[in-house]
Amino acid sequence: MASITKPLIPLVRLERNELGLTVRDYEGAMSTLCAGCGHDSITAAIIRAVFELAIPPHMISKLSGIGCSSKTTAYFVRGAHGFNAVHGRMAAIATGANAANRQLRTIGVSGDGDSLSIGVGHLTHAIRRNVNMLYVIENNGVYGLTKGQFSASADVSSTSKRGEPNLLPPIDPMMLGLSLGATFVARGFSGDKAHLVPLLKAGLEHEGFALVDVISPCIQFGDHEGSTKSYAFTREHETLVDDPLLLGEDQIVAHLPDDATTSVRMHSGEVLRLRSLPAGFDPTDRASAFAYLEERKAAGEIPMGLFYVNEAVPDVHELNETSSEPLVSVPYKRLCPGSSALEEIQQRFV
Amino acid sequence: MDPTDTTDPTYYHRVVDCQWACPAHTNVPEYIRLIAQGRYDDAYLLNRESNVFPAILGRTCDRPCEPACRRARVDGEAVAICRLKRVAADLSGDVSDRLPKPPEEKNGKRVACVGAGPASLTVANDLLPLGYSVTIFEQHETAGGLMRTNIPAFRLPASVLDEETQAIIDMGADVRYGTRVTSLRALLGDGYDAIFVGSGAPRGKELDLPGRWEETGDTHIHIGIDWLESIAFGHVSSVGERVLIIGVGNTAMDCCRSSRRLGGKDIKVMARRPRAFFKASPWELEDAEEEGVEILVNHSPKRFVLEDGRLVGMELDVLEWDERAVHSQVVGTVVIPCDDVILAIGQENAFPWIERDLGLAFGEWDLPVVDETTMESTLPGVFFGGDSAWGPKNIIWAVAHGHEAAISIHNHCQGVAVTERPPVGMNLYSQRMGIGQWSYANDFNPAGRQKMDHVELSRRFAALDLEVEVGFSAEQTVREVQRCLNCDIQTAFRAPLCIECDACVDVCPAGCLTITGNGSEEELAAHLPVARTNFEQALFVSDALPQTGRVMVKDENVCVHCGLCAERCPTSAWNMERFELHLPYAKDATVVWSR
């Protein structure tokens, strides 16, 4: 834990976004995570992404469950609405929060334990419902808060800090997402913000469930030679499938598509441009994403990038015909019309 | 870019802006920390090692350190370094038993110093403990040179001056008071092993305009530095009610404020150029104006107005300047009535006592040719320092010259080439005491600069030697020391340990770090989170990082030395290390001991 709060330096000339805010205006409390934790870098990447998108802090809801990763919502956008759910239940709470207020940008931060073990049942249904949110899994393959036992995402043969190998096969959140019909499936690395920040921005702009798995080394229990989720191992084995760039509407014309570029028009009107894609890979084709992920995995690589995106699937609001007006601003009389109204409804079924 | 060589003491020295800017390279942050700890004796002695006169300089220094201070780039106001120096001096106890002592046995070498000002006294301070016999020739009956004659007692009390000059003289200097040196040839003939000339720039510039020489009775046109000297020795004790000061340097400020104390009521300082181009330090201008002195800009003297052989006023052209104050045009003329005029338009060196056939070359403006490093003239064994070397500078420069000259004299007397300078060294001490614990106060304190209290105006002019500045109170001192950013606590980086987790980049409050592929200076700077604005400050570039071959880049400009990068670094690739500069003095020079 840092000895001091990050000070504000009066004369440092920070860049300002369209709202006139600096990146410092999107920060939160000081992190109490271990020095060098990948999660802190992801926090910084989220801060950067919402700063660049110029989202007003009060128009963000941030939710998390339990674990190291789930502490991090305290460390970004102190002006946002927040909810810290019980273990593994963030996806459920986020579904409710998102359904109740479609104007807020919903950011859920979870870990491999919170999402792939205790909370996997909730995650799967949030994906099926296509909740309109950014869902970040800070994935380090260990339970860091309880001294580094293997989590459900630990690779077979990856060892603990003391040398015991993991024997159980991992749940790959990318395969999980693809098989459940997730509409935005991407993986990034906490140690590569140049790649991660545009992914997060695209995920925030995606209308539907944006599942972003971020390899986030546990500095305490997972950054050793036997680990397959260490900084060094990830860097050695990662394969970047793309070089994502989110372009505003006005910039589209200036960028003529070339052969190696795939452009995906987001609901918001912006265009996500993906360059340097491997031959035969199409991020709008689910089967191609499956095949590619399987093939790279067999080759011992860790592919990174946006594997699948589909802007055409109806999201939670369209499917459930949720109120376009946030429930919080619906007058109480209309929101809760009283027992006579209930009586009336019940009479219909008599 | 090539990786930065941090093993060269120059790199870290430059990060310590105040120490870099100080001619004597005083270790400012360390003495401020000692003050913060209440270790006033230690703070005084640390100061004394480099600047020799902490109490004097704590009141009178020209403060090249303060405009350089990083704090000014961080919140607009420099740390009150100079006044903290005075705190160290005011609150320190008797340190006489900790001052260097001369050895019982002399080394047999004799050094003569001309003038007992700060430069000569510094030479004596450095050489006496090494066993030299030092003889100082002083024209007045007291030591201190221009520090005594030109700085009024309301800024520098005589007792303070006496204490610090006497501390050196008590090391065993043989001071010949009331002895003016009239011939260098004669002095050379006395067989000294080395001669140091620290005779200052004792001649005030003349203003030869119509009317200057036409007064018939007592003169009311004075040369500033001579006039101040007369006040210092009690020969002048009054001035007319209306006084005009010509010139707007620090001497002019001393003249106008002295006039205020000698009976002047309507005091005007006449400046040729606009305020932005004044030579006086801003704080001296402020102090003068607080005392009711009026400063008129764009007035150029034309003639002295006399009636019946008596000065009654001065005629001045009113000027209009271009933006850079290079070219002007006369737009009018005014006559300002006055009783006295004081000329404070500069000083010159004067060496009527140096014969020009001794092999000692004189160059431009009739200044001796002096080597900038060794302080030696073209006549081996004769050294210059202080104002006598290159014209008027200030006390701290004289001290810096004195130290260098002492090294040269020591070399010269030991048969070592004067060009052989002892090396500059450094030590780095880790400040890490534990996880998130540092042996310095690393938090950034947003407090503003403390203002020095002055004696109330109603009481201020009661006596000529009533010191105006009262010094910082304990509360002010506590607040001011916390404003220091500890620039000497360096962010030391070891590339082989870095795992590129980005923690330092993310946590840096000043946005001065980045990790990127190596490239040109411009390319690296373009990648910084906060745009680079100060190109005087270095860009640190690490060796290639082990995992990706990228480099760590740091813009030193607005780093506040909070240590968060090192705290959030999991591998101690970043560490906070106290930089201690080892500036050599005569005692560190090579000694060839032949007996």
Chai-1 contact restraints between the chains, C-beta under 6 A:
chainA,res_idxA,chainB,res_idxB,connection_type,confidence,min_distance_angstrom,max_distance_angstrom,comment,restraint_id
A,A2,B,E567,contact,1.0,0.0,6.0,A-B,restraint_1
A,S3,B,G436,contact,1.0,0.0,6.0,A-B,restraint_2
A,I4,B,D443,contact,1.0,0.0,6.0,A-B,restraint_3
A,K6,B,P509,contact,1.0,0.0,6.0,A-B,restraint_4
A,P7,B,F444,contact,1.0,0.0,6.0,A-B,restraint_5
A,P7,B,P509,contact,1.0,0.0,6.0,A-B,restraint_6
A,I9,B,V74,contact,1.0,0.0,6.0,A-B,restraint_7
A,I9,B,P509,contact,1.0,0.0,6.0,A-B,restraint_8
A,I9,B,A510,contact,1.0,0.0,6.0,A-B,restraint_9
A,I9,B,V560,contact,1.0,0.0,6.0,A-B,restraint_10
A,P10,B,D75,contact,1.0,0.0,6.0,A-B,restraint_11
A,L11,B,V74,contact,1.0,0.0,6.0,A-B,restraint_12
A,V12,B,A510,contact,1.0,0.0,6.0,A-B,restraint_13
A,V12,B,V530,contact,1.0,0.0,6.0,A-B,restraint_14
A,V12,B,V558,contact,1.0,0.0,6.0,A-B,restraint_15
A,A35,B,R568,contact,1.0,0.0,6.0,A-B,restraint_16
A,A35,B,P570,contact,1.0,0.0,6.0,A-B,restraint_17
A,G36,B,C501,contact,1.0,0.0,6.0,A-B,restraint_18
A,G36,B,A503,contact,1.0,0.0,6.0,A-B,restraint_19
A,G36,B,P570,contact,1.0,0.0,6.0,A-B,restraint_20
A,D40,B,A503,contact,1.0,0.0,6.0,A-B,restraint_21
A,S41,B,D502,contact,1.0,0.0,6.0,A-B,restraint_22
A,A44,B,D506,contact,1.0,0.0,6.0,A-B,restraint_23
A,G191,B,E500,contact,1.0,0.0,6.0,A-B,restraint_24
A,I219,B,P570,contact,1.0,0.0,6.0,A-B,restraint_25
A,Y231,B,I499,contact,1.0,0.0,6.0,A-B,restraint_26
A,A232,B,Q547,contact,1.0,0.0,6.0,A-B,restraint_27
A,R235,B,Q547,contact,1.0,0.0,6.0,A-B,restraint_28
